[in-house]
């Protein structure tokens, strides 16, 4: 068995456990003194139901959500935009540091879940994207 196939098995088992353990309004799984955010797109239902539903893009850091780079006037992404994996959708500002929010899949933006200037925490849902084409 290859390392890749072992990792895929672990990923599948992990998502099954998370789907069973996740309450409907929780964003993280508490394990002892640690907290593990749920993977984007996990909402307590089976993976097959999630495969065609919108995928949730969550914050990977805490800070202030900015839809526009301070040097630009147009938002990086708007509702209905078609995005490609790697596209910048917005930014999270942490003091003087600006971290880009990057699309993880190809698709179209179906929901922008934050307002400009809103403080977000790690794991906060920022965008919902309807997948287009093959995705993992």
Secondary structure by P-SEA (a helix, b strand, c coil): ccaaaaaaaaaaaaaaaaaacccccccccccccccccccccccccccccccccbbbbbbccccbbbcccccccccccccccccccccccbbbbcccbbbbbccccccccccccccccccccccccccccccccccc
